[in-house]
């Protein structure tokens, strides 16, 4: 008896075409999950904004507290012209018999020297010479013919040849002061005196 080809024989299982096609199909790659946003980011942005605001407020406060028209400090100008020795400085008093004199023919920029005798307790103690412009103590001592020049206490000391007395020099800005000891002072004393007069002259 012939069998209908369109019909399957009894007991023969029918193939599931849907299952077969699904099994043989390659699997699709799964999309990776998107990373969650950093939860700290809003706090970082907010902190930066608060910091900028505080800086702005501090700047405004500083400018408002500063007095209007406050002058900006500037360096004092270099002293020019002949040095003017003080009449008194510490325990020293200038000899009243000293006569101030200037050289009207001195060229502009040439060195000018002022010399004064100073008393202590009514007796001659030191002779002070101020030279301007002069920024090198050693050069000034050399010009005086001083010998045995050496450093003492931040200044220079030497021996004055004509009277064989100790002499010390100190320089401040464009002025060099030379102090001649008349009463056998120590070199440390004379250096201190020279520095004191140099500071007073600016």
Secondary structure, DSSP 4 states (H G I P E B T S, - for coil): ----TTSPPTTPPPP-HHHHHHHHSPPPPPPPPPPPPPTTHHHHHHHHHHHHHHHHHHHHHHHHHSPTTPPPP-PPPPP-SS----SEETTEEE-TT------TTPPTTS-EEEEEEEEETTEEEEEEEEEES---HHHHHHHTT-EEEEEETTEEEEEETTTTEEEEEEEETTEEEEEEESS---HHHHHHHHHHHHHHT-
